[in-house]
């Protein structure tokens, strides 16, 4: 509260002279302070301009340091394979014991034939060696697409064999006993077409393989085979009523297994996820967009951390299971039409890799999840064109990828295996900051 002084009028009159003196002093003060304030304002403005420039220098050095600490790819074009072929399956046992499978064209001298043969290669820590698949049946094409490694002397590879002229595809299963690869008898659910895309093993007496077969109306149906220790058997249990195909399988435990692919819904392919609980296979709901969408691969890090990847009309797709539901997690390729994400591998919740390719420009794509976002990272630089079709952890903070590369100079396709070590760094500013 402000109190009015007594005899205020007299007080003002008595201080007229004092006020005049104060006024002159204030004018003198203004003449000094105004220029000073202006100079201070000018100095502040200059600092606003100068400071970002000064700060940019150490930041640029910092970025240079970060870029120099990025990991790198060591690529190996293993051998010429002919058009339309490549490596699809991979199994890493140790740094000196890595297997990969696929297919390659048959050649007579330099002439490429219209038949394919199974391609099996082994990395011994120094070089890739090609091993034969026996017995080799003439007149048929052999194609391997998936692997399951239990030990260095107990490895399975799965795929398909077929004649070029007729649709008579048969399931193809081969086994490595430590010395030789041999074809093992496997069941077929159809006389028209049967094929296997992937395999996974819980132990030596519990191995699964997934794919599809065609019924009498040439409609594709999901196919599951199981190895119980002595022979392969078809696992029906009502699953053969699903119109679609399974492309991959991942095992968390004997009683917790995932298989993914697609099923037809209103004449459109939609993501399909099946889960084994130790007794039965059950279909788990997936997000449906109304557009065509297929799952190609799955990686199970834990029971509540599972990734599935694939392709849709809009671009590459990434889905995450948190232990309760599947959800869509956007990635840099989500809106890149023509992109197919073909492989996924996760070492832990903060280190997940996805590989694929863009069908429009025939270029590979690599993505990395750091626990918070997906970022596009560099792909093997030796690839002038081609695609990456699978990825596997090396258990030493790196990954192996397989696929094929295209040489513009020779016009040939080559099987490609590449190893990444170090810290993955974004190749572009394209990231997706969506935490599952």
C-alpha positions in Angstrom: 0.0 0.0 0.0 1.4 3.4 -1.0 0.8 6.4 1.5 0.4 9.9 0.1 2.9 12.2 1.9 1.5 15.2 3.9 1.5 18.6 2.3 2.4 17.1 -1.0 1.8 20.3 -2.9 4.3 22.3 -0.8 6.8 19.4 -1.1 6.6 19.6 -4.9 7.0 23.4 -5.0 9.9 23.3 -2.5 11.7 20.9 -4.8 11.4 22.6 -8.2 15.0 23.4 -8.2 16.0 19.9 -7.3 13.8 18.5 -10.1 15.5 20.8 -12.6 18.9 19.5 -11.5 17.7 15.9 -11.7 16.4 16.5 -15.2 19.7 17.8 -16.4 21.5 14.8 -14.7 19.1 12.4 -16.4 19.8 14.0 -19.8 23.5 13.5 -19.2 22.9 10.0 -18.1 20.8 9.2 -21.2 23.5 10.6 -23.5 25.9 8.0 -21.9 23.6 5.0 -21.4 21.8 4.9 -24.7 25.0 4.5 -26.9 26.2 1.9 -24.4 23.0 -0.1 -24.6 23.2 0.1 -28.4 26.8 -1.2 -28.4 25.8 -4.0 -26.0 22.9 -5.0 -28.3 25.2 -4.9 -31.3 27.8 -7.1 -29.5 25.0 -9.6 -28.6 23.9 -9.8 -32.2 27.4 -10.4 -33.3 27.8 -13.2 -30.8 24.6 -14.8 -32.1 26.3 -14.9 -35.5 29.8 -15.9 -34.4 29.0 -18.6 -31.8 27.4 -21.1 -34.3 30.4 -20.7 -36.5 32.8 -21.3 -33.6 30.7 -24.2 -32.4 30.5 -25.8 -35.9 34.2 -26.5 -36.0 34.4 -28.9 -33.0 31.1 -30.4 -34.0 32.4 -31.1 -37.5 35.5 -32.7 -36.1 33.2 -34.7 -33.8 31.2 -35.9 -36.7 34.3 -36.8 -38.6 35.5 -38.8 -35.6 32.1 -40.6 -35.4 32.2 -41.4 -39.2 35.7 -42.7 -39.0 34.6 -45.1 -36.2 31.8 -46.6 -38.3 32.0 -50.3 -39.2 32.7 -51.6 -42.6 31.8 -54.4 -45.0 34.2 -57.1 -46.1 32.6 -58.5 -49.3 33.4 -61.7 -51.2 31.9 -62.4 -54.6 32.2 -66.1 -54.2 31.6 -67.4 -57.8 29.7 -66.7 -61.0 26.2 -68.2 -60.7 24.3 -67.1 -63.8 21.2 -64.9 -63.9 18.4 -65.2 -61.5 20.3 -67.2 -58.8 22.1 -66.5 -55.6 22.6 -67.4 -52.0 19.5 -67.5 -49.7 20.1 -69.4 -46.5 22.9 -69.0 -44.0 24.0 -70.6 -40.7 26.8 -69.3 -38.5 28.4 -71.7 -36.0 31.6 -69.8 -35.4 33.9 -67.3 -37.1 35.6 -70.2 -38.9 32.5 -72.3 -39.6 29.8 -70.6 -41.7 27.5 -72.2 -44.2 25.4 -70.7 -46.9 23.1 -72.3 -49.6 21.3 -71.2 -52.7 21.4 -72.1 -56.4 23.4 -71.5 -59.5 22.9 -72.1 -63.2 24.4 -75.1 -64.8 27.2 -74.5 -67.3 28.9 -76.4 -70.1 32.1 -74.5 -70.5 31.1 -70.8 -70.8 27.6 -71.7 -72.0 24.9 -71.1 -69.4 22.1 -73.7 -69.4 18.5 -73.3 -68.5 18.8 -75.6 -65.4 19.9 -74.8 -61.8 21.9 -76.8 -59.4 22.1 -76.5 -55.6 24.8 -74.3 -54.3 26.4 -75.1 -50.9 29.4 -73.1 -49.7 31.5 -73.2 -46.5 33.7 -70.5 -44.9 36.7 -71.8 -43.0 37.9 -68.5 -41.8 40.0 -67.8 -44.9 38.1 -68.7 -48.0 34.8 -70.0 -49.3 34.7 -73.5 -50.6 31.9 -75.1 -52.7 30.7 -78.5 -51.7 28.7 -80.9 -53.9 25.3 -82.3 -53.1 25.1 -86.0 -53.7 23.5 -87.8 -55.3 23.1 -85.4 -58.2 20.0 -86.3 -60.1 20.1 -85.3 -63.8 17.2 -83.6 -65.5 16.0 -81.8 -62.4 16.6 -78.3 -61.0 17.8 -78.1 -57.4 17.2 -75.0 -55.2 18.2 -74.6 -51.6 16.8 -71.7 -49.6 17.1 -72.4 -45.8 19.4 -73.9 -43.2 19.3 -75.1 -39.6 22.6 -75.8 -37.9 22.7 -77.9 -34.7 26.5 -78.6 -34.7 29.4 -78.6 -37.1 28.5 -82.2 -38.0 24.7 -81.9 -37.9 23.3 -79.4 -40.4 20.1 -79.3 -42.4 19.3 -77.5 -45.7 15.9 -77.3 -47.3 14.5 -76.3 -50.7 12.9 -77.7 -53.8 13.7 -79.9 -56.8 11.7 -79.7 -60.0 11.7 -80.3 -63.8 11.7 -77.2 -66.0 9.0 -78.5 -68.3 6.4 -79.7 -65.8 5.1 -78.4 -62.4 6.2 -81.3 -60.3 8.1 -79.7 -57.5 9.3 -81.9 -54.7 10.5 -81.0 -51.2 14.2 -81.1 -51.0 16.1 -81.8 -47.8 19.8 -82.3 -47.4 21.9 -83.2 -44.4 25.6 -82.6 -43.5 27.1 -85.3 -41.3 30.5 -83.7 -40.9 31.9 -85.3 -44.1 29.3 -85.2 -46.9 26.0 -83.6 -47.9 23.4 -86.2 -48.7 19.7 -85.9 -49.8 17.3 -87.2 -47.2 13.9 -88.6 -48.1 11.1 -86.1 -47.4 7.3 -86.2 -47.7 5.3 -84.4 -50.3 1.6 -83.3 -49.9 0.9 -82.9 -53.5 1.6 -84.4 -56.9 1.6 -80.9 -58.4 4.1 -78.8 -56.4 5.8 -78.8 -53.1 8.6 -76.6 -51.8 10.4 -75.7 -48.6 11.7 -72.2 -47.8 13.3 -72.4 -44.3 14.2 -74.6 -41.4 15.0 -74.3 -37.7 16.1 -76.7 -35.0 15.5 -76.9 -31.3 17.8 -79.9 -31.0 18.9 -82.9 -33.0 15.5 -84.6 -32.6 13.3 -81.6 -33.0 13.7 -79.9 -36.4 11.0 -78.0 -38.4 10.8 -77.0 -42.0 8.2 -74.7 -43.6 6.9 -74.0 -47.2 3.9 -74.7 -49.3 2.2 -77.2 -51.6 -0.4 -76.9 -54.4 -3.7 -78.7 -54.0 -5.6 -80.3 -56.9 -7.0 -76.8 -57.8 -3.5 -75.4 -57.9 -4.2 -73.4 -54.8 -1.1 -72.8 -52.6 -1.5 -74.2 -49.0 0.9 -73.9 -46.0 3.2 -76.8 -45.4 5.0 -77.8 -42.2 7.4 -80.8 -41.9 8.9 -82.1 -38.6 12.0 -84.2 -37.9 11.6 -86.3 -34.8 15.0 -87.9 -34.9 14.4 -90.7 -37.4 12.3 -89.4 -40.3 10.6 -86.3 -41.7 6.8 -86.2 -41.4 4.1 -83.8 -42.5 2.5 -81.9 -39.7 -1.2 -81.3 -40.6 -3.4 -80.6 -37.6 -5.7 -78.4 -39.8 -3.1 -76.1 -41.0 -3.3 -77.4 -44.5 -6.6 -75.6 -44.8 -4.8 -72.2 -44.8 -4.5 -70.8 -48.3 -1.0 -69.3 -48.4 2.6 -70.1 -47.8 5.2 -70.1 -45.0 8.6 -68.5 -45.7 10.4 -68.6 -42.4 10.5 -70.1 -38.9 12.3 -69.2 -35.6 12.7 -71.1 -32.4 12.7 -69.6 -28.9 12.3 -73.0 -27.2 10.7 -76.4 -27.9 7.4 -75.0 -26.7 7.7 -71.5 -28.3 8.2 -71.4 -32.1 7.1 -68.9 -34.7 6.4 -69.4 -38.4 5.5 -66.5 -40.8 4.4 -66.0 -44.4 1.0 -65.0 -45.9 -2.6 -66.1 -46.1 -5.2 -65.1 -48.6 -8.0 -62.8 -47.3 -10.6 -61.3 -49.7 -8.3 -62.3 -52.6 -5.4 -60.3 -51.1 -2.2 -61.7 -49.5 -2.1 -60.7 -45.8 0.6 -61.3 -43.1 0.4 -64.7 -41.5 2.0 -65.6 -38.1 1.7 -69.0 -36.6 2.9 -69.9 -33.0 3.7 -73.3 -31.6 3.0 -73.8 -27.9 4.4 -77.3 -27.5 1.2 -79.0 -28.5 -0.6 -77.0 -31.3 0.1 -74.4 -33.9 -2.2 -71.4 -33.6 -2.7 -68.4 -35.8 -1.9 -65.1 -34.0 -3.6 -61.9 -35.3 -1.5 -59.5 -37.3 -2.3 -55.9 -38.3 -4.2 -55.8 -41.5 -3.9 -52.8 -43.8 -6.2 -53.9 -46.6 -3.3 -53.9 -49.0 -1.3 -56.8 -50.2 1.4 -57.7 -47.6 3.7 -60.7 -47.1 6.1 -61.7 -44.3 9.5 -63.1 -45.6 11.6 -63.6 -42.4 11.4 -63.7 -38.6 13.9 -63.3 -35.8 13.1 -64.2 -32.2 15.3 -62.5 -29.6 13.1 -63.5 -26.7 9.5 -64.4 -26.0 8.5 -60.7 -25.8 10.9 -59.4 -28.5 10.3 -60.8 -32.0 10.7 -59.1 -35.3 9.1 -60.0 -38.7 9.8 -58.3 -42.0 8.5 -58.4 -45.5 7.0 -56.4 -48.3 3.7 -54.7 -49.2 2.3 -52.6 -52.0 3.7 -49.5 -50.3 7.2 -50.7 -49.4 9.2 -52.8 -46.9 7.4 -53.8 -43.7 8.7 -54.3 -40.2 6.5 -55.8 -37.4 7.3 -56.3 -33.7 5.9 -58.7 -31.1 6.1 -57.3 -27.5 4.8 -60.5 -25.8 1.1 -59.6 -26.2 0.4 -58.1 -29.7 2.0 -57.6 -33.1 2.4 -53.9 -34.2 3.6 -52.1 -37.3 6.9 -50.3 -36.8 7.6 -47.8 -39.6 11.1 -48.0 -41.2 12.9 -45.9 -43.9 11.6 -48.2 -46.6 8.0 -48.2 -45.6 7.0 -45.9 -48.4 9.6 -47.0 -50.9 7.5 -48.8 -53.4 9.2 -51.9 -54.8 11.2 -52.6 -51.7 11.3 -56.1 -50.3 12.8 -56.8 -46.9 14.1 -60.4 -47.1 16.1 -61.1 -43.9 16.2 -60.1 -40.2 18.6 -61.0 -37.4 18.7 -59.7 -33.8 21.6 -60.0 -31.3 19.7 -58.2 -28.6 16.9 -55.6 -28.3 19.2 -52.7 -29.3 20.9 -54.5 -32.2 18.7 -55.7 -35.0 19.6 -55.9 -38.7 17.3 -56.1 -41.7 18.4 -56.6 -45.4 16.6 -56.5 -48.7 16.5 -54.9 -52.1 14.6 -52.4 -54.2 13.2 -54.1 -57.3 12.8 -50.8 -59.1 16.5 -49.9 -59.2 17.9 -53.4 -58.4 19.9 -52.0 -55.4 20.4 -53.7 -52.0 19.2 -52.2 -48.7 20.4 -52.5 -45.1 18.5 -51.3 -42.0 19.6 -51.2 -38.4 17.5 -50.9 -35.2 19.3 -49.3 -32.2 16.5 -49.8 -29.7 14.7 -46.6 -30.6 14.6 -46.2 -34.4 15.3 -47.8 -37.7 18.0 -46.2 -39.8 19.2 -47.0 -43.3 22.9 -48.0 -43.2 25.5 -48.7 -45.8 25.2 -51.9 -47.8 28.1 -53.8 -49.3 29.8 -51.4 -51.6 31.0 -54.0 -54.1 27.4 -54.5 -55.3 26.8 -52.6 -58.5 23.4 -54.1 -58.4 21.6 -57.1 -57.0 20.0 -57.9 -53.7 20.5 -59.2 -50.1 18.3 -62.1 -49.1 19.4 -63.2 -45.6 21.4 -62.0 -42.6 22.8 -63.8 -39.5 24.6 -62.7 -36.4 28.2 -63.6 -36.1 28.0 -63.5 -32.3 30.9 -61.0 -32.2 29.0 -57.8 -32.7 28.7 -58.2 -36.4 26.6 -59.8 -39.1 26.9 -61.9 -42.3 24.7 -61.2 -45.3 24.1 -63.2 -48.4 22.6 -62.6 -51.8 23.8 -61.9 -55.3 25.6 -59.0 -57.0 25.5 -57.9 -60.6 28.6 -56.9 -62.6 27.9 -54.2 -65.2 31.2 -54.9 -66.8 30.8 -58.6 -67.4 27.0 -58.7 -67.3 27.2 -61.7 -64.9 25.6 -62.5 -61.6 27.8 -63.5 -58.7 26.9 -65.2 -55.4 27.7 -62.7 -52.7 28.6 -63.1 -49.0 29.6 -60.1 -46.9 30.7 -59.6 -43.3 30.1 -56.4 -41.3 32.1 -55.5 -38.2 32.0 -52.4 -36.1 29.4 -49.8 -35.4 26.6 -49.3 -37.9 26.2 -45.7 -39.0 23.3 -44.2 -40.9 24.0 -43.9 -44.6 21.4 -41.2 -45.0 19.2 -39.0 -42.9 16.3 -41.4 -43.4 15.3 -42.7 -40.0 12.1 -43.9 -38.3 11.8 -42.9 -34.7 9.1 -45.3 -33.6 9.8 -47.3 -30.5 7.8 -50.6 -30.3 
